[in-house]
Amino acid sequence: MPPGEADALRTAIARGSVHALLDIGERRAQRGDLQGAAEPLRRALALAPNSERALAAYARTAIAARAPGSALLALEPLARMHPTVVDYSYLLGVAWMQIGDMTSALPPLERARALDPHRELTLAALGIGLTQLKRFADAKDVLDQALRLAPEDAETIAVLAEAEEGLGDHAAAEAHARRALAGIPGHPTALLVIGLVRMQEQRYAEARAAFEEALAARPDSAKTHYQLSLACARLADRECAQRQVELYNQALKAVEERLAALRTQSLEGGEARP
Amino acid sequence: MTTASRTARALLAAALATVAAGGAATEPAAAPSLFRDATAESGITFRHQSAPEKKYIVESMGGGVALLDYDGDGLLDVYFVNSLTVDTAKEPATAPSALYRNLGDGRFVDVAVNAGVAYPGWGMGACVADVDGDGWQDFYVTALGPNHLYRNRGDGTFADVTAAAGVEGGGWSTGCGFADYDRDGDLDLFVSRYVKIDLDKLPEFGKDKTCQFRGVAVQCGPRGLAGSGDLFYRNDGNGRFTEAGKQVGVTDPDGRYGLGIAWLDADGDGWLDLFVANDAGPNFLYRNRHDGTFAEEAFPMGVAVSEDGSEQGCMGVAVGDFDNSGRQSLFVTNFAEEYNALYHNDGAYFTDVSFRSKTAPSSLPYVGWGTAFFDYDNDGWLDLVAVNGHVYPQLDQARLGASAPYRQRKLLYHNRGDGTFDEVAASMAPLLMEDRVSRGVALGDLDGDGRLDLVVNDLDGSPQVLRNELAAPGNWLRVRARGGAGNTDALGTVIAAGAAGRTQTRLVRSGTSYISQDEMAQHFGLAGAAKVDRVEVRWPDGTKTVLGELPANRVIVVAAPRSDPR
């Protein structure tokens, strides 16, 4: 902590200075002290609950601290009060995505896209949301647009591969998965897609290898454990199939617990207040 | 890339998803209709009783319907199962179920009271079988509370033989189906059960997290409520059954939320397996081990959960050889923002082909219930219907997301014959676009014209008799298999009909759709073929009857060797 900042914080609290509290909170957040930023930002928000700067600073810091439940408390009013600011709608959508509620994420992301149709980040987020919701045709449209703006973005290419696999276009899905892997070797989504394509081709040993590689990169993917269990079952490896179902169940439980924690995790580390 | 941009991207990549949603319904178009609503002219005035607010889950799940020929006149009669509400739970006379006798001229008359089947209590669903092998169709009604086995006396009335047969069940039963799973010549009974519920201690409407939907107070459950194990009644051969779920291996010790059930030969070994659609949890597929027991193998067989490993809210189930491969595939209806799952039978395993078949996207907004494979245009390929309706009337005040409102249209899929389907309700059957709250659907040729009709039981309001009036459908053949004394309906019989170079197969089943019963006769569309080249009937004991050329457009009855048809 820089010298004098503790005194400055005490003074700001004593005087009830919103500006000073925000200055301190934003400085702390910028240097990565998200825990330290929480108190001044919370106090500033209590003093000025409708302040755009206070709400935005609190929301950004909460998102960076992986406390989307807290971020939503600031982002909902922020996006409502400032409906023409793209970033607020975008962040609101991302916060909903973080807590696993893709249905709630879509309207703010759609709003952000309407405000700025050429923002690659918004398009990528929307593409992920639509893919997760299995609206693969819509997802592909959006991801194609995102890739026109950022053609080499391996993350977006991998999600596009996933959407194309959902649409049954296996050739395109595999081509995009391989492009994503060229950009990010071992990319778990790309490997999952390749495994799914191999499953459709009934090349189960190759599918198994792809799923195992994907799990090495992302061991907590319930979907990949499930698909690996199917590949093992088709290869008559009952022990592997059973083990993967167990891991699938553990992964599902872990995801549920993680999402529950994210929903309630406050910026300060305790329970998010309603 | 800026720091903020990288952070945003990293956050995005970390976002996790657990739900699904779908596109908007298409607008109805003016077109010649496949179906005509014949409910009013048929004289059917039944209305399913239902509490308007559905404050408790027990008020949202009923609505089975069964087609049977109870009086042996060759015409399909209709049994609508009625439900009570929390307010009327102690007054069963307020919600009579109805047995409509088919008069043969398009009209029906309710004979339930005289027949002795009007008051099964808080009814849910029904399944049909000639349980005592006397040649008259009996039926079983599932309920909240004791279930009922109605034995057909053959004189237009039924005897409630539940207690004598030992099949009361108890708790909250939903799906049911009879089958001779052990090939001992008599019919056994599986009953799925849903959640444990005590009407004196009902979970308070809207009280906690599991009683909220998108910020709106709704009924509680099934998540958050304890589930009930399922029941398996083995036929002792003397009119009595013994509950043997544990010995047989279908007891459901974790108490999953069981709804629709289907007997089918999943692995093609000639023995009947059992699929159970579970709400909000993995499904069961019990493989028959040929020794009187089952092994639960839904996960390795690929039908436990969705393709991405998500547990779905499964309701109804249809079984059909939709690609004329000779194998029985599964179609499972699910909750809104999930997708209805089509599991293609690959022989030893199933593959989720829901998106590849193009059936999934249109199903995403709807809560699906009754469903059936049926060849509505007699073109030789099984089409598909799914009826819908949400469980929360309060939904219309909530953020809908991609979900349709409380009242929902139906889905009709035309089989293109290449593994894919077109959703054609708007263009082919505008009647199906009407928003309703449907539950059970049963399939049968009510008027004997060679075109398959549908009967739908709605949770709120009147049912629908949907008569198929498609102009210029293809030719057809209907086959009624007549089994031996313990199984006169020939449940579990596989019938294969070959015509014009294509072979279609059907399976005779008890317990279909969502807690409902289709007719037992099997229908084959023949497109332009004027004859069937070959019909092969594989009886439950593995023996076969083969028939040569048969002219189209007729009903044939095939009797099992050594059977004694009435």
Contacts between the chains, C-beta under 8 A, distances in Angstrom:
chain1	res1	chain2	res2	distance
A	63	B	7	8.0
A	63	B	11	6.0
A	64	B	7	6.1
A	64	B	11	8.0
A	66	B	11	7.9
A	66	B	14	7.6
A	90	B	8	7.7
A	91	B	8	7.8
A	94	B	8	6.8
A	94	B	11	5.6
A	94	B	12	5.9
A	94	B	15	6.6
A	97	B	12	6.9
A	97	B	15	3.4
A	97	B	16	7.8
A	97	B	17	7.3
A	98	B	11	6.4
A	98	B	14	6.6
A	98	B	15	4.9
A	98	B	16	7.5
A	100	B	15	7.6
A	100	B	16	4.8
A	100	B	17	5.9
A	100	B	18	4.8
A	100	B	19	7.5
A	101	B	19	7.1
A	102	B	17	4.7
A	102	B	18	7.9
A	102	B	19	5.8
A	102	B	20	7.9
A	102	B	21	7.2
A	103	B	19	5.7
A	103	B	21	5.2
A	103	B	214	7.9
A	103	B	337	6.2
A	103	B	399	8.0
A	103	B	401	3.6
A	103	B	402	6.2
A	103	B	403	7.9
A	104	B	214	7.8
A	104	B	399	7.0
A	104	B	401	7.0
A	105	B	15	7.8
A	106	B	21	7.5
A	106	B	401	7.4
A	106	B	402	7.6
A	121	B	5	6.5
A	121	B	8	5.7
A	121	B	9	6.9
A	121	B	12	7.5
A	124	B	9	7.4
A	124	B	12	6.5
A	125	B	12	5.2
A	125	B	15	8.0
A	128	B	12	6.3
A	128	B	15	6.6
A	129	B	15	8.0
A	129	B	17	7.5
A	132	B	17	3.2
A	132	B	19	7.9
A	132	B	20	7.5
A	133	B	17	7.2
A	133	B	19	7.0
A	133	B	20	5.0
A	133	B	21	4.4
A	133	B	22	7.6
A	133	B	337	7.2
A	133	B	364	7.7
A	133	B	402	6.8
A	134	B	20	4.7
A	134	B	21	7.8
A	134	B	22	7.4
A	134	B	339	6.1
A	134	B	355	7.2
A	134	B	360	6.9
A	134	B	361	7.6
A	134	B	364	6.7
A	135	B	21	6.7
A	135	B	22	6.3
A	135	B	23	6.6
A	135	B	361	7.2
A	135	B	364	7.4
A	135	B	402	7.7
A	136	B	355	6.7
A	136	B	361	7.6
A	137	B	361	7.2
A	138	B	23	7.5
A	155	B	9	6.7
A	155	B	12	8.0
A	155	B	13	6.1
A	166	B	355	5.3
A	167	B	355	6.9
A	168	B	355	6.3
A	168	B	356	4.4
A	199	B	351	7.8
A	200	B	351	7.7
A	200	B	356	8.0
A	222	B	309	4.7
A	223	B	308	4.4
A	223	B	309	4.6
A	225	B	309	7.1
A	226	B	305	6.7
A	226	B	308	7.4
A	226	B	309	3.4
A	227	B	309	7.5
A	229	B	299	6.2
A	229	B	300	7.2
A	230	B	300	7.5
A	230	B	302	5.5
A	230	B	349	7.6
A	233	B	299	7.6
A	233	B	300	3.6
A	233	B	301	7.6
A	233	B	302	7.5
A	233	B	349	6.8
A	234	B	348	7.7
A	234	B	349	6.0
A	238	B	300	7.3
A	241	B	299	7.3
A	241	B	300	5.1
A	245	B	299	4.8
A	245	B	300	8.0
A	248	B	309	5.9
A	252	B	309	7.2
A	252	B	311	7.7
A	255	B	16	6.0
A	255	B	18	7.3
A	258	B	16	7.4
A	259	B	16	6.3
A	259	B	18	7.2
